[in-house]
Structures are given as C-alpha cells and as structure tokens.
Amino acid sequence: MPSPAAIAVENVYRIEWGRIVATLIRLLGDFDLAEESAQEAFTAAVDQWEEAGVPDNPRAWIIQAARNKAIDRIRRQGRYSEKLALYRNAELGTEAQTPDYDTGEIPDDRLRLIFTCCHPALAPEAQVALTLRTLCGLETDEIARAFLTSSATMAQRLVRAKRKIRDARIPYAVPELREMEARLDAVLTVIYLVFNEGYAATRGSSLLRGDLCSEAIRLARLVVSLMAPYPPREALALLALMLLHDARRDARTDEAGEIVVLEEQDRSLWKREQIAEAMPLVREVMQDTPGPLALQAAIAAEHCRAVRAEETNWREIVRLYGELERAQASPVVALNRAVAVAMAEGPERGLALMEELAAGSDLENYHLLHAAKADMQRRLGKFADAAKEYEKALGLVTNESEKRYLEKRLKEVTK
C-alpha cells in the first residue's frame, strides 16, 4: 500500500500540476525547463516527504524545489549569469494576492499561460494540444483521445509545437485584453477539453475527476469576467454547458463508484442551483445564429428540463444535433446524433446510422462507438452481435469504471 507521503505527492501532482507549471513558466520563461524542473521536484518530494513529513503548503514546496533545480540546471549549462536575474525577485512559496481586475492583465497564472500558448503562430490543434499537455496536466494519450488520433501522432505534434515556439522565438508574453479575442476559440476549446477529461477520465478507477471539472468552470467564469461587460456568446455558452453537465455529476456514479447511465440516474441528485444559473445563459446564447457551444448547451438544457427520463424531448435533441452537425461537423457529433435518433425513432434506425458512420469515419478505435452499437443491438435482442461490439469496446477502453460497466453489459448478453 502506498505511504502517506507517496499518496500526498500523487494528489498534488494530479490536482496542482497545471498551476505549478504555469507559475514556473512565468518565472523561468522557458517551456521545457519549467516542465522538466517540475518533474524533478515531484520525484524529489517522494523521498524527502517520507523523511520530513508532508509540508504545510505542498504546492509551494514543489515550486521552490523546482526553482532550485532549474537554477542548478542553468548553472551546469553555463547560462547562470544570463538567467539568474529572472529569479532574484521571485516570491515563491507564497500565495498570490487577490487579483486586480482593473489592471488590464489576466489575474491568473494558468489562464494567462493558456492564452499565451494559444498563440496565432501555432496551428490551432497544436495550440490546444500543447496547452492541455503542459498547463492542464493531461497526458499525451488523454489529449490524443480528445482529437481521435494515436498517442504517437499526438506526441509528434507536441514536439513540433515546442520546436516552433523555440525556433520562432514566440514570447511567453501576456496578450492585452484587446488581443485576446483572436485567441478565444482555442482557449475555450482547451477549457472544454479539460472539463471533458474531468467528466469522463481517460484512466484511473473513477469515471470522474471533480478537480478538473471545477477548474474548468472556474476558468470559464474568469474568461467571462475578463471580457465583461460584453463577453462573447460562445464564452457564455461554454460556461452554461459545463454548469449543466456538472449539475448531473453526482448522479453519474453510484455509491460504489459504478456508472449510472443517463436514463437510470436519480435526478433528485442533480444540482438545481447550477441548472437555474445556466438556463438564462442558454436562452441568451441561442438568439440569432447560435454557435457550436451554444447548440451543445441547448442540448444539455433539454436533458436537464426533463424531470423524468421518459419526458426527454428527444426529437428536439435530434434537431439540435442536426444544427450542430451543420455548424461543426465531426464523427463524435454524428455518433451522438445517432444515439438521439435511436431514442426518438427506435434502436434499429439508430443502429443503421451508426453502421454508416463506422464505415466512413475515424471512429473504429473509439470505444464509445462500439459501446453504442452494442447497446442498440442489445435493445434489439441481437445478443451475439452485441457481445462482439462489447468485446471491441473493452479492447479499447482505458478507464476502469467504464471497463467494469462494459463487462457487466457483456455478461448480460452472454448468459
């Protein structure tokens, strides 16, 4: 069993990685140096915390240790005099002051550096991938899943993005507020993908990572406040969307941590105050021509309006997915629409759409496609076919909670 020190290090790594690296990049001005020094500091913490105990402020301890290791690394590389001035006045180990929203600067290290990494000189996918990896603590395979690509391909993209920053000498400069709009789409995408990882974790025994869900919502609120008094509608839409999804978080697993599908959830556990906060935002962003995030928020709102599962307006959800496909076509959107069609028109129609999608998209290695097909076949009584699809999904899934759910379903169709 892991020691208390090892558990503490793991918890700090999981929850605080992004904030630590964000602070180090601001202080060191070097992308790779910040990440490498942070990794070294976490490694050192395992042994030192075993002997001396877990410090009162673990994040500050890691930042201070990483700072020292960065200085040692610079000294060994012969650049000490060149870089030392960057660290002399750093007040590491202390908590930040209350941000001043009137200064025109972004009052948050992590959000400041999300905007910085989302530089227009980088390709949009590289902006998002680089920010997710470095500042939000997601692993390469987690990012690859978000982009429906392989870990090897994503690793190459990350290397190219870092090389571009180095070769083009892209500064880690904070953009002025008037320059942020050009980077907003990438920033919102990053925040949304962080939330998605928290809502359905790639790995681990639990389906959910509440720390990432909460952090994504916090960042979205900060973006909205920074763009006040007229925040872009897609920023409001993202906030509404995450509030609505997060409102259902506690009902998505039972007391044993097992998955509870939407139609079986105890809706009394849904956070009605978050739903009430989000609904006016949805109405606002759906005016005129709604964007992709607004349409997704509207879909989430339809689910939250239904007091009982059977009262869900699936035909409206199908319509909204149709608009979303026209606004932002993707295989995952098409799959979600097929599931909605199955609920509105029957599993046979939904399965037919999924078969078409499987033949003409990149979803063959996406476990949720096979899980959805298996569910349709199970509902149609095609248990042998369902078993084959559940087995395919099990071969691709990496989250233990999802794996247990699929194994349970597989047993049901192989009795």
Summary of the structure (lengths in Angstrom):
residues: 415
radius of gyration: 22.9
end to end distance: 36.3
largest distance: 73.0
contacts: 1318
relative contact order: 0.06
helix: 71%
strand: 1%
